[in-house]
């Protein structure tokens, strides 16, 4: 395959970008087909951290709550494809705050080997 005229770069780069996009697309539909949404992700996070559902929405900076919120944001934005702006409104945060939480959640997921689905 040659490349895609809409993406600048050599053929290998274009193929890598397209493969990554397809992988994200497939992952999104796999999660949707298994019934994952904001509530199911929240339930998994609440169980992992042993917190109550409303604690995700609190503005507390307590370590456990902040880590739970970070993981929730990471899975919601990266795995489910939920828009940052919408999640910020839902959580009463700024878009930048959600962005920081997503990065924190990614680190937490990697360090603890947390997976949304096994």
Backbone as ProteinMPNN parsed JSONL, in Angstrom:
{"seq_chain_A": "XXXXXXXXXXXXXXXXXXXXXXXXXXXXXXXXXXXXXXXXXXXXXXXXXXXXXXXXXXXXXXXXXXXXXXXXXXXXXXXXXXXXXXXXXXXXXXXXXXXXXXXXXXXXXXXXXXXXXX", "coords_chain_A": {"N_chain_A": [[0.849, -1.174, 0.0], [0.504, 2.215, -0.73], [0.314, 4.976, 0.624], [-1.353, 7.537, 2.387], [-2.81, 10.346, 1.156], [-3.8, 12.284, 2.816], [-2.335, 12.33, 5.102], [0.698, 13.518, 6.171], [3.976, 12.36, 5.541], [6.276, 9.539, 5.356], [5.632, 6.312, 3.839], [5.79, 4.22, 5.772], [5.339, 5.58, 8.171], [2.747, 6.578, 7.732], [1.3, 4.187, 7.509], [1.625, 3.217, 10.102], [0.251, 5.164, 11.615], [-2.356, 4.854, 10.611], [-2.86, 2.186, 11.353], [-2.798, 2.399, 14.133], [-4.997, 4.078, 14.541], [-7.054, 2.416, 13.652], [-6.862, 0.369, 15.53], [-7.605, 1.712, 17.905], [-10.22, 2.333, 17.245], [-11.375, -0.235, 17.015], [-11.04, -1.11, 19.638], [-12.668, 0.68, 21.043], [-15.243, -0.037, 20.084], [-15.322, -2.668, 20.952], [-15.424, -2.345, 23.738], [-17.854, -0.913, 23.942], [-19.628, -2.842, 22.945], [-19.51, -4.686, 24.967], [-20.855, -3.439, 26.893], [-19.709, -1.347, 28.323], [-19.66, 1.775, 29.94], [-19.891, 5.091, 31.354], [-20.84, 4.534, 33.944], [-20.256, 1.76, 34.369], [-17.493, 1.772, 34.22], [-16.969, 3.438, 36.361], [-17.931, 1.824, 38.478], [-16.056, -0.236, 38.458], [-13.724, 1.162, 39.15], [-14.466, 2.152, 41.7], [-14.639, -0.23, 43.098], [-11.979, -1.175, 42.929], [-10.584, 0.753, 44.438], [-11.977, 0.858, 46.768], [-13.909, 2.805, 47.463], [-16.708, 5.048, 47.849], [-19.243, 5.76, 45.373], [-19.845, 8.582, 45.085], [-17.517, 9.779, 45.873], [-15.742, 9.971, 43.764], [-16.575, 12.2, 42.476], [-16.015, 14.216, 44.202], [-14.067, 17.07, 45.181], [-11.852, 16.513, 46.522], [-8.439, 16.208, 47.463], [-7.308, 14.081, 48.557], [-5.189, 11.28, 48.611], [-6.11, 8.611, 47.813], [-8.659, 9.147, 46.705], [-7.966, 10.967, 44.68], [-6.323, 9.377, 43.083], [-8.141, 7.4, 42.312], [-9.965, 8.985, 40.89], [-8.259, 9.809, 38.855], [-7.689, 7.362, 37.513], [-10.265, 6.727, 36.694], [-10.773, 8.884, 34.958], [-8.766, 8.404, 33.041], [-9.461, 5.829, 31.955], [-12.001, 6.468, 31.013], [-11.623, 8.567, 29.145], [-9.438, 7.746, 27.456], [-9.78, 4.954, 26.911], [-12.593, 4.648, 26.482], [-13.148, 6.784, 24.899], [-14.439, 9.139, 25.603], [-15.273, 12.563, 25.518], [-13.011, 15.043, 26.765], [-13.92, 17.592, 27.572], [-16.632, 17.131, 28.136], [-16.432, 15.297, 30.23], [-15.127, 16.873, 32.083], [-17.118, 18.755, 32.712], [-18.992, 17.013, 33.879], [-17.6, 16.104, 36.141], [-17.11, 18.444, 37.432], [-14.751, 19.817, 36.986], [-11.9, 21.453, 35.447], [-11.007, 21.389, 31.957], [-8.263, 21.174, 31.693], [-7.6, 20.163, 34.199], [-8.779, 17.635, 34.042], [-7.191, 16.609, 32.021], [-4.687, 16.43, 33.352], [-5.456, 14.551, 35.266], [-5.97, 12.347, 33.625], [-3.384, 11.724, 32.726], [-2.237, 11.075, 35.203], [-3.838, 8.887, 35.851], [-3.121, 7.104, 33.818], [-0.475, 6.54, 34.531], [-0.924, 5.313, 37.018], [-2.425, 3.072, 36.24], [-0.514, 1.677, 34.725], [1.564, 1.257, 36.609], [0.299, -0.373, 38.497], [-0.688, -2.392, 37.024], [-3.38, -2.315, 36.175], [-6.242, -3.144, 34.37], [-8.883, -2.362, 32.178], [-10.541, -4.235, 30.904], [-10.025, -7.737, 30.98]], "CA_chain_A": [[0.0, 0.0, 0.0], [1.305, 3.409, -0.855], [0.18, 5.89, 1.75], [-2.619, 8.256, 2.376], [-2.461, 11.721, 0.839], [-4.273, 13.178, 3.878], [-1.366, 12.281, 6.191], [2.057, 13.806, 5.727], [4.986, 11.447, 6.04], [6.584, 8.427, 4.468], [4.658, 5.228, 3.841], [5.834, 3.489, 7.041], [4.681, 6.424, 9.171], [1.317, 6.612, 7.415], [0.746, 2.877, 7.851], [1.614, 3.144, 11.559], [-0.834, 6.03, 12.076], [-3.625, 4.219, 10.247], [-3.019, 0.98, 12.171], [-3.126, 2.858, 15.485], [-6.375, 4.57, 14.513], [-7.938, 1.251, 13.537], [-6.807, -0.329, 16.809], [-8.429, 2.485, 18.843], [-11.604, 2.178, 16.791], [-11.799, -1.584, 17.385], [-11.093, -1.163, 21.107], [-13.859, 1.441, 21.422], [-16.428, -0.844, 19.806], [-15.289, -3.842, 21.825], [-15.921, -1.902, 25.035], [-19.271, -0.589, 23.796], [-20.39, -4.078, 22.776], [-19.538, -5.376, 26.257], [-21.684, -2.656, 27.799], [-18.966, -0.377, 29.123], [-20.042, 3.179, 29.871], [-19.368, 5.829, 32.512], [-21.216, 3.849, 35.183], [-19.527, 0.501, 34.544], [-16.097, 2.129, 34.525], [-16.991, 3.929, 37.735], [-18.084, 0.693, 39.388], [-14.775, -0.954, 38.531], [-12.798, 2.015, 39.901], [-14.905, 2.176, 43.097], [-14.277, -1.52, 43.688], [-10.518, -1.245, 43.05], [-10.089, 1.659, 45.458], [-12.782, 0.734, 47.97], [-14.521, 4.09, 47.791], [-18.109, 5.229, 47.484], [-19.378, 6.411, 44.066], [-19.813, 10.044, 45.104], [-16.163, 10.253, 46.162], [-15.103, 10.288, 42.479], [-17.02, 13.535, 42.086], [-15.588, 15.215, 45.181], [-12.871, 17.812, 44.776], [-10.832, 16.159, 47.499], [-7.102, 15.867, 46.949], [-6.827, 12.938, 49.297], [-4.484, 10.426, 47.651], [-6.938, 7.527, 47.284], [-9.693, 9.723, 45.849], [-7.327, 11.552, 43.5], [-5.88, 8.27, 42.227], [-9.35, 6.796, 41.747], [-10.459, 9.929, 39.883], [-7.326, 9.743, 37.737], [-7.919, 6.119, 36.77], [-11.576, 6.893, 36.075], [-10.6, 9.794, 33.821], [-7.947, 7.731, 32.027], [-10.251, 4.812, 31.267], [-13.136, 7.095, 30.339], [-11.169, 9.357, 27.998], [-8.562, 7.008, 26.532], [-10.347, 3.671, 26.503], [-13.963, 4.771, 26.004], [-13.214, 7.868, 23.922], [-15.333, 10.181, 26.088], [-14.616, 13.877, 25.37], [-12.486, 15.671, 27.98], [-14.788, 18.708, 27.974], [-17.847, 16.57, 28.737], [-16.057, 14.706, 31.513], [-14.831, 18.0, 32.978], [-18.414, 19.267, 33.196], [-19.581, 15.992, 34.736], [-16.857, 16.022, 37.393], [-16.936, 19.777, 38.01], [-13.328, 20.131, 36.868], [-11.536, 22.113, 34.201], [-10.456, 20.469, 30.963], [-6.851, 20.971, 32.029], [-7.586, 19.267, 35.356], [-9.061, 16.285, 33.545], [-5.979, 16.198, 31.305], [-3.721, 15.986, 34.368], [-5.98, 13.321, 35.861], [-5.777, 11.27, 32.643], [-1.97, 11.327, 32.792], [-2.055, 10.41, 36.494], [-4.493, 7.591, 35.743], [-2.299, 6.235, 32.962], [0.657, 6.106, 35.353], [-1.455, 4.394, 38.028], [-2.792, 1.832, 35.552], [0.711, 0.962, 34.353], [2.297, 0.842, 37.809], [-0.442, -1.412, 39.213], [-1.17, -3.354, 36.028], [-4.834, -2.295, 36.122], [-6.803, -3.229, 33.026], [-10.317, -2.195, 32.187], [-11.035, -5.598, 30.656], [-8.913, -8.703, 30.957]], "C_chain_A": [[0.886, 1.225, 0.0], [1.222, 4.275, 0.374], [-1.18, 6.524, 1.66], [-2.298, 9.723, 2.205], [-2.929, 12.711, 1.906], [-3.307, 13.237, 5.05], [0.018, 12.526, 5.618], [3.021, 12.807, 6.332], [5.227, 10.316, 5.064], [5.58, 7.291, 4.691], [4.619, 4.484, 5.18], [5.114, 4.272, 8.137], [3.172, 6.429, 8.964], [0.662, 5.299, 7.818], [0.635, 2.708, 9.376], [0.458, 3.965, 12.127], [-2.188, 5.385, 11.792], [-3.892, 2.969, 11.089], [-3.41, 1.354, 13.598], [-4.573, 3.348, 15.562], [-7.363, 3.408, 14.445], [-8.0, 0.485, 14.854], [-7.686, 0.384, 17.849], [-9.911, 2.321, 18.509], [-12.156, 0.823, 17.217], [-11.958, -1.715, 18.9], [-12.363, -0.472, 21.62], [-15.114, 0.597, 21.213], [-16.47, -2.131, 20.609], [-15.853, -3.479, 23.196], [-17.418, -1.605, 24.99], [-20.114, -1.866, 23.704], [-20.48, -4.877, 24.076], [-20.279, -4.564, 27.312], [-20.953, -1.645, 28.654], [-19.466, 1.035, 28.847], [-19.485, 3.868, 31.116], [-19.655, 5.103, 33.819], [-20.422, 2.565, 35.404], [-18.056, 0.754, 34.844], [-16.014, 2.607, 35.968], [-17.078, 2.795, 38.735], [-16.776, -0.075, 39.557], [-13.771, -0.155, 39.366], [-13.173, 2.023, 41.382], [-14.499, 0.892, 43.799], [-12.767, -1.624, 43.907], [-10.0, -0.423, 44.223], [-10.899, 1.609, 46.76], [-13.403, 2.05, 48.418], [-15.99, 4.089, 47.359], [-18.197, 5.989, 46.157], [-19.26, 7.93, 44.087], [-18.426, 10.61, 45.383], [-15.379, 10.574, 44.889], [-15.386, 11.747, 42.121], [-16.605, 14.622, 43.082], [-14.311, 15.892, 44.691], [-11.704, 17.532, 45.715], [-9.511, 15.818, 46.812], [-6.484, 14.714, 47.733], [-6.309, 11.91, 48.292], [-5.379, 9.358, 47.021], [-7.985, 8.066, 46.318], [-9.098, 10.297, 44.566], [-6.856, 10.466, 42.538], [-7.081, 7.591, 41.56], [-9.911, 7.683, 40.639], [-9.565, 9.909, 38.641], [-7.543, 8.504, 36.872], [-9.25, 6.179, 36.035], [-11.466, 7.78, 34.833], [-9.824, 9.112, 32.697], [-8.777, 6.712, 31.248], [-11.394, 5.426, 30.47], [-12.705, 7.81, 29.065], [-10.41, 8.502, 26.989], [-9.216, 5.727, 26.023], [-11.727, 3.81, 25.864], [-14.124, 5.888, 24.979], [-14.148, 8.996, 24.319], [-14.618, 11.534, 25.999], [-14.207, 14.486, 26.718], [-13.42, 16.769, 28.473], [-16.059, 18.197, 28.659], [-17.558, 15.978, 30.115], [-15.752, 15.807, 32.531], [-16.122, 18.577, 33.554], [-19.041, 18.297, 34.188], [-18.921, 15.969, 36.121], [-16.696, 17.373, 38.081], [-15.481, 20.198, 38.022], [-13.11, 20.959, 35.614], [-11.035, 21.056, 33.229], [-8.999, 20.157, 31.255], [-6.715, 20.025, 33.226], [-7.849, 17.829, 34.961], [-7.844, 15.747, 32.788], [-4.899, 15.705, 32.253], [-4.164, 14.663, 34.982], [-5.793, 12.133, 34.922], [-4.329, 10.79, 32.689], [-1.665, 10.592, 34.102], [-2.65, 9.004, 36.428], [-3.718, 6.611, 34.879], [-1.124, 5.674, 33.757], [0.2, 5.068, 36.374], [-1.801, 3.045, 37.398], [-1.549, 1.011, 35.211], [1.447, 0.434, 35.57], [1.624, -0.336, 38.513], [-0.997, -2.498, 38.309], [-2.691, -3.478, 36.044], [-5.276, -2.307, 34.67], [-8.309, -3.084, 33.135], [-11.02, -3.522, 31.912], [-9.84, -6.523, 30.539], [-8.931, -9.542, 29.713]], "O_chain_A": [[1.916, 1.25, 0.673], [2.178, 4.228, 1.147], [-2.048, 6.065, 0.919], [-1.584, 10.296, 3.027], [-2.496, 13.863, 1.902], [-3.44, 14.107, 5.91], [0.457, 11.834, 4.7], [2.898, 12.447, 7.502], [4.502, 10.146, 4.084], [4.782, 7.328, 5.627], [3.539, 4.153, 5.671], [4.372, 3.698, 8.934], [2.41, 6.297, 9.922], [-0.419, 5.301, 8.408], [-0.33, 2.127, 9.873], [-0.24, 3.504, 13.031], [-3.066, 5.379, 12.655], [-5.029, 2.725, 11.491], [-4.258, 0.698, 14.202], [-5.283, 3.068, 16.528], [-8.395, 3.428, 15.115], [-9.063, 0.006, 15.249], [-8.425, -0.267, 18.587], [-10.746, 2.186, 19.404], [-13.275, 0.738, 17.723], [-12.894, -2.352, 19.382], [-13.041, -0.978, 22.514], [-15.963, 0.535, 22.102], [-17.552, -2.632, 20.915], [-16.666, -4.218, 23.751], [-18.162, -1.997, 25.889], [-21.181, -1.959, 24.311], [-21.415, -5.655, 24.266], [-20.328, -4.948, 28.48], [-21.519, -1.133, 29.62], [-19.667, 1.437, 27.701], [-18.69, 3.278, 31.848], [-18.802, 5.063, 34.706], [-19.963, 2.311, 36.518], [-17.445, 0.033, 35.633], [-15.104, 2.23, 36.707], [-16.369, 2.803, 39.741], [-16.434, -0.507, 40.657], [-13.054, -0.722, 40.191], [-12.295, 1.912, 42.238], [-14.067, 0.915, 44.952], [-12.322, -2.106, 44.949], [-9.084, -0.85, 44.926], [-10.533, 2.254, 47.742], [-13.418, 2.368, 49.607], [-16.432, 3.227, 46.6], [-17.31, 6.785, 45.849], [-18.637, 8.51, 43.197], [-18.185, 11.795, 45.153], [-14.442, 11.372, 44.933], [-14.545, 12.433, 41.54], [-16.819, 15.809, 42.834], [-13.573, 15.334, 43.879], [-10.695, 18.237, 45.697], [-9.479, 15.224, 45.734], [-5.3, 14.41, 47.593], [-6.92, 11.697, 47.245], [-5.394, 9.222, 45.798], [-8.18, 7.51, 45.237], [-9.666, 10.13, 43.487], [-6.975, 10.614, 41.322], [-7.03, 7.251, 40.378], [-10.287, 7.192, 39.575], [-10.056, 9.982, 37.514], [-7.574, 8.592, 35.644], [-9.356, 5.736, 34.892], [-12.011, 7.449, 33.78], [-10.191, 9.232, 31.528], [-8.793, 6.734, 30.018], [-11.717, 4.959, 29.378], [-13.349, 7.674, 28.025], [-10.713, 8.533, 25.797], [-9.198, 5.456, 24.823], [-12.013, 3.183, 24.844], [-15.128, 5.935, 24.267], [-14.608, 9.742, 23.454], [-13.45, 11.627, 26.378], [-14.968, 14.444, 27.684], [-13.683, 16.863, 29.671], [-16.505, 18.773, 29.651], [-18.344, 16.139, 31.048], [-16.085, 15.676, 33.709], [-16.202, 18.854, 34.751], [-19.562, 18.715, 35.222], [-19.598, 15.833, 37.14], [-16.193, 17.436, 39.203], [-15.026, 20.859, 38.957], [-14.027, 21.144, 34.815], [-10.679, 19.951, 33.638], [-8.55, 19.023, 31.088], [-5.816, 19.185, 33.257], [-7.218, 16.908, 35.482], [-7.509, 14.568, 32.902], [-4.265, 14.682, 31.996], [-3.35, 13.764, 35.192], [-5.49, 11.029, 35.375], [-4.074, 9.585, 32.691], [-0.925, 9.608, 34.109], [-2.037, 8.043, 36.895], [-3.667, 5.418, 35.18], [-0.814, 4.485, 33.672], [0.87, 4.054, 36.57], [-1.498, 1.997, 37.968], [-1.537, -0.207, 35.389], [1.906, -0.708, 35.571], [2.305, -1.201, 39.064], [-1.688, -3.409, 38.765], [-3.236, -4.577, 35.943], [-4.745, -1.567, 33.842], [-8.935, -3.609, 34.056], [-11.973, -3.886, 32.6], [-8.776, -6.131, 30.058], [-8.067, -10.401, 29.536]]}, "name": "protein", "num_of_chains": 1, "seq": "XXXXXXXXXXXXXXXXXXXXXXXXXXXXXXXXXXXXXXXXXXXXXXXXXXXXXXXXXXXXXXXXXXXXXXXXXXXXXXXXXXXXXXXXXXXXXXXXXXXXXXXXXXXXXXXXXXXXXX"}
